Amino acid sequence: MKLKRKLAIAFLSLSLLPFLAGLLIVILTTSKTIEKNAIGFMTEYTASISGEVGIYFKEKLSYLEAYTHFPSVVEFDWTLVAPGFSTLSQSNGGFSSILMVQSDGSYYRSDNPGNLAQGGLMTSDNTDPASAPVLLNSRDYFIRTITDNPAAQRVRYISDPNLSKSTGKKQLVLAANIVDEQSYNEGLLAITIDAETLDSFLRSKTARTFDFFGNKAEMILFSDTGALVSVETWDKEAEAYSETLLTTSQLLTRKDLPEELDTAIQTALDQNVPYTTYISRQDRNVYYVVCNPIPDTNYNLAFRVPSSVLFQAITDIWVTMLTISIATVILVVLCALLIGKGIANPLANTVKTLKDISEGTGDLTYRLQVIGKDETSDVSHYFNRFIETLHTMISDVKSESDQIERISIALEERSEIIKNDIEGISSNVSDLNFHTEEQSASVTETSSTIHQIAKNIESLTGQIEGQSASVTESSAAIQQMVSNINSISSNLDKAGNGFEELLSASNTGRDSMQHVIELVKDVSSQSEHLLETNEIIDAIASQTNLLAMNAAIEAAHAGEAGKGFSVVSDEIRKLAESSSEQSKVIEVELKKVVTTIGSIVDASANADNAFGAVADRIKEANGLIQEIRMAMREQNEGSRQVLEALDEIQNITIQIRDGSLEMNQGAAMILKEMTRLENISLKVQQSTQNIARTSDTIAQTIEEIQEVTSQNSQAVRTLNEITGRFKL
């Protein structure tokens, strides 16, 4: 077996087995934790909804029990309480009607006038004075609060869903018994909640069921007797959870549920466990069921979710981990193959290269790839250093031989060129004497021209002195102007600050006026409330007057026994009429006050507008000041730049003056040098004669150098043939 395959197998054994074992432990531990958390969240979610429903019912039962203590309710005075109950049921969105049931089962209903001939009792035919009363003594809430309660204990009860005998609609009845001072059951007081109202409330509390549990969950509200109140399941068409029982006319019990679900609910109730499970016979799925009693009621809430939904996160983890495992195995296999290849290949390449070198030829440019810091990489590293050293040596030898060959060829070429140049020098030396004589004549003419240039420079220096004096006077005038501009800018800054303070004071006055307007508006609003209050007083006076008239009629019916009551009703009527008259006088005065306040509001608004106009004018004036101030700043900056330019001109003038003096001195030096140039020309002529004699000696030496160079070129060609056997 090759080394590469052995290394791959060893690497796979050491890396995959611990990874797979650790991965399995992590998955199992995570699954247990997620399962526990999911069940805990389901339990908390059910308890939360149970608590909300309990608060909903408890609030209404508390109101109901409070009403049972009213004296007019205890005395069963329906004519007195009927208007109030009717108004209460119409204004309260939580229930549809109020029932007052007597101990024999006959009852009154706030949303139905009933049989007027029998004082408003509900009868089978309310238009027939002799019709028999409709009795509710067979209803579960009547039995629980009256029939089964002979000791007249205070009892609050929520009925099973039933169909109203008056409207035929499904409803829930919340009942509380009425106990008199002698602790006898006088009857019961109840409120009815229609199915639509309860359904709306339940849907508002379970709106996020889909977000947490998908579309497979089911929520069931049922009573202690087993009657089903509400069943919420997923509606595919509406794509939301909706009621399937409460809003229908069906009256079902838990026996109508699948047997295994009913058994699971009963187990949870009997054993008081957080949850139970069962396998559905319909879809063979495992379902988790949480059952919670509704606090302070005779209702319970059951919530079921399939395990596939509840533990979806566990399934996702298994799929993810399986994918990661497969990808990891593939990656490890590839790494093992690459590692084996990385160890074996450098050794094979080293063997091949050493074989080529041992046979006398070889590629000295090849290098082994060095990967890692192990023994294999050290072999590759030192082999590369050996090849690099050998390559350097051969390269240096070949490079030097090439350089020598090039030098030899260049030396032959230069020798020939020098020989030709020496011959040219000899012919040119004779021409040099003639050119020297012409140069002397040119020097004399140049000296005369330089004298004229010196005179012109002296004239230019005088003109520059006059220009310097003019620039100094201009600079003084500009400085005076800059001083005046700075004074104007300072005054403008003071004026701008004054305008800003005036604008701030104007804004403060306007804000105060706005506050006054708000206060006046508030007084106007309160005055309107006083008018409304006066209207209420007038209405109360009218109702009191009507009540006094009714009392007078009743007193008249009572005859002699009602005379005293008649006097009281007359006094009440007079008081009501007096209150009505005073109410009208107050109304007139309040309207005058409202009108006056309105005038104040208008005047305040006009004053606010005037403040706004003043502030706008101040802003415009301040804007002009700012523009002038900016213009003066720009003028000041321009004047400063002019001063800088004049200073620069003055400096340039001085430099030109100094330059003209230096030019005078230069002209004198040039004349002196022209004299020296004539002397040098004579010396050059003598030197050219000596050069001609030396040229003959140099030509003979060049011929000897050409012979030695030819011998050196032959030796270099032999050395290049030896080093050319290696690839560099």
C-alpha angles and dihedrals in degrees: 000000000000122000093244093057093046092053092049093052093048093049093050092051094050097045110034102047097057091042095053092046093050092045091053092051092049092049094049093047093046092047091054092049094047091047091052093047093047093052090045092051091048090051093048092047091052092046090050093054090044089054093049092050090046091053089049093055096036092056092054094043090052091053089046094051090048090056091053089067095058109112093227089054093047089050090048091232095165094173089060099044099034097084092048094047091047092052091044095052092047095049098041113078092196098077138017105219146357122234126201108195123192123220092261092056099256113128150186124226125207096215094049125056089213123196105341091196089062097043096268098309114154110248135175088256113022092190092060113079090204096048116128118250119256109244127214097188091112093059117107094235091053092049093048097047101033116012097042093037107070091152089063094233116174104264131180117192141174114213129225114259110283140169114255115246088215104044103014090229126130113260147161120232122211108199138185124180122242113230122191127214091272089056095250125140106251091178135277141286118220141175124209124222115198121223095248093056094050092044091054091051094048093048090051090056096045097043093117097049091105092051092055105030108018123227100311100076126103130199121201127190114195140162130243088259090059097254113148112234103174137001118190118192137158116285108209094196095050091035090222141087111276140174117266101178115021096063093049130078093244120118108203137170135206089269087071090062121087108286094238091052092049090049091051091050092049091049091053091050096045098044096034091224124159092242145349134205136216140172115242115232090208103057100006091234124142112243129198115215126197117189122192129176115234104245117253092001140089091242132101134200123217123191124187130187128176114247091235089064098035092052098034089124090061091053090048090051092051091050092046094046092047090052091048091048094052091046090048093050091051091047093048092049090051091047091050092051092046093048092050090047091047091055099041101040097060090052092050092048091049091054092050094049094048089050092055092048092048090056091058099257132073150145106263092184094069117104130185116237110249112213124171131349104276136110092275091054090047090055090050091045097052092041089055090049091052092049090045092052092048091045090051093050095048091043092051092049093048092044092051092047090051090048092051091048091051091047091051093051091045091049092054090049093047092048091056091046093049091051091054092044092053090055090050091049091057092054093046097051091070090054091051094070092056093051091050091059091051090050093057091056091050091052092057093051092047091054092058091051092051091056089058092049091055092056091052092051091055090055091049091053091059092052091051091054090057092049091052092056092051093051091053092055092049091051092055092052093050092050090055090052092050090053091054092049091052091053092051091048091053091053091048091052090054091049091049092052090050092052091049091052089049091050091049090051090049092051091049090053091048092050090051090050090050089053090050090051091051091050092049090049089050090051089049090052091049089050089055088052089052089054090051090048090050090052089052090051089050090050091049089050090051092049090046090051089050090048090050090052091051089048091051090051091050090048090052090052090050092056118196093359092059099052093099091049088049091058090050092048090050090053090048090051092051090048091050092050090048090049091050092051092047089048090056092049090049090048091055092049093046091051089053090050091049090050091050091048089051089055090050090051091052092047091048090050091052090050090049090052089050091052088050092052091050091050091050092051090048090051090051092050092046089050091055091049089051092050092050090046091052090048091052091049090052090048090050090050090049092050090049090053090049089053090050090050092051091050089051091049090050090051092048090050091053090048091051090050091051089046092055091053090051089050090056090052090047092054091056091050091050092055090052092050093050088062091052090049091061090054092049091054090060092051091050091056091055092048094054091060091055091049092057092057093048094051093069092057093050093053092058092051092051092059090057092050092054092058094052092048093057091057092050093053092058092055092050093054091056092052093050091054091058097048093044091075090078125072108232 
